[in-house]
Amino acid sequence: MKKIDYKKILNCGSYLHVLDKLPFKVKRIYYYKTLKKKYTRYGHAHKKLKQVYICLSGSIQINMINRNNNKTTKVINKNNPFVIIKENIWREIIVLKDKSSLLVLASENYKESDYIRNLSEFLQNKK
């Protein structure tokens, strides 16, 4: 997990968040809108794909595990809206507040073969 630098600019009583130094070129964008509290997107990892998760509203917990089984938890919300998730990181999303929204910037187009959907298999393969 890497911290993302961004500019926060006060404009007309609202904040504009500017991300102009991403560590990869964005090839795909998708989002989850008005998620319900306690919704869980169960875990998976990617072999190549990198992502930036952006919490647009509410609060979302991201549980992450690396190949050495080191666990990290990050809560993204209005105070800490972004997290970068590199390749070969197992992730699970848990919604903490009703009507949360999550925007995802991805380094690659969708490819099913890039997914690792079994945690045991992920932890056994140290590549």
C-alpha positions in Angstrom: 0.0 0.0 0.0 1.3 3.4 -1.0 0.1 6.8 0.1 -1.1 9.0 -2.7 -0.2 12.7 -2.9 -3.0 15.1 -4.0 -3.8 18.8 -3.9 -6.8 19.9 -1.9 -8.0 23.3 -3.1 -10.8 25.3 -1.4 -13.0 26.6 -4.2 -16.4 28.3 -3.6 -16.8 26.8 -0.2 -16.0 23.3 -1.4 -12.8 21.3 -1.8 -11.4 20.2 -5.1 -9.2 17.2 -4.8 -6.6 17.0 -7.6 -4.6 13.8 -8.4 -2.1 14.7 -11.0 0.8 12.4 -10.1 -0.5 8.9 -10.3 2.0 6.0 -10.4 0.4 4.5 -13.5 -1.6 5.4 -16.6 -5.3 4.9 -16.0 -6.8 2.5 -18.5 -10.2 1.8 -16.8 -12.5 3.6 -14.4 -15.4 2.1 -12.5 -17.4 2.9 -9.4 -19.8 1.5 -6.8 -22.6 3.9 -5.9 -24.8 4.1 -2.8 -23.4 1.0 -1.2 -25.2 -0.3 1.9 -23.5 -0.5 5.3 -21.9 -3.9 5.9 -21.7 -4.7 2.2 -18.6 -6.8 1.6 -16.8 -7.3 -1.6 -15.0 -10.5 -0.9 -11.3 -10.9 -1.5 -9.2 -11.2 -4.6 -5.8 -10.1 -5.9 -4.4 -9.1 -9.2 -1.2 -10.3 -10.9 -0.5 -7.1 -12.8 -3.3 -4.6 -12.1 -2.7 -1.6 -9.9 -5.6 0.5 -8.5 -6.4 3.7 -6.8 -9.5 3.5 -4.6 -11.3 6.8 -4.0 -14.0 7.1 -1.4 -16.5 9.7 -2.8 -18.9 9.5 0.1 -19.3 7.6 3.3 -16.7 5.3 4.7 -15.1 2.2 3.4 -12.6 -0.2 5.0 -10.0 -1.9 2.8 -8.4 -5.1 4.3 -5.2 -6.0 2.5 -2.8 -9.0 2.7 0.6 -9.3 1.0 2.1 -12.6 -0.1 3.9 -12.9 3.2 0.5 -12.8 5.0 1.2 -9.4 6.5 -2.2 -7.7 7.0 -3.0 -4.0 6.7 -6.3 -2.2 7.2 -7.1 1.2 5.7 -10.3 3.2 6.2 -11.0 5.7 3.4 -13.5 8.5 3.9 -13.7 12.3 3.6 -10.6 12.8 5.8 -8.4 10.2 4.0 -10.1 9.6 0.6 -7.5 7.6 -1.3 -5.5 4.5 -1.2 -3.2 2.9 -3.9 -3.3 -0.9 -4.1 -0.4 -2.4 -6.0 -0.3 -5.8 -7.8 -0.1 -9.0 -5.7 -2.1 -7.5 -2.8 -5.2 -9.4 -1.6 -8.0 -7.0 -0.9 -11.4 -7.1 0.7 -13.8 -4.1 0.8 -16.2 -3.6 3.7 -18.7 -0.6 3.7 -18.9 1.2 7.0 -21.6 3.7 6.3 -24.8 3.6 4.2 -24.8 5.2 0.8 -21.0 5.1 0.5 -19.5 5.4 -3.0 -16.2 4.1 -4.2 -14.5 5.2 -7.4 -11.7 2.9 -8.8 -8.9 3.9 -11.2 -7.2 0.9 -12.7 -3.9 0.5 -14.6 -5.2 -2.2 -16.9 -8.3 -3.2 -18.8 -10.4 -6.0 -17.4 -8.8 -9.4 -17.9 -10.1 -12.4 -16.0 -6.8 -14.1 -16.2 -5.2 -11.3 -14.0 -7.4 -12.3 -11.0 -6.4 -14.5 -8.2 -9.6 -15.5 -6.4 -8.4 -18.1 -3.9 -6.5 -16.8 -0.8 -4.7 -20.0 -0.1 -3.4 -20.1 -3.7 -2.4 -16.5 -3.4 -0.4 -17.0 -0.2 1.3 -20.2 -1.6 2.6 -18.5 -4.7 5.3 -16.1 -3.6 6.1 -14.7 -7.1 
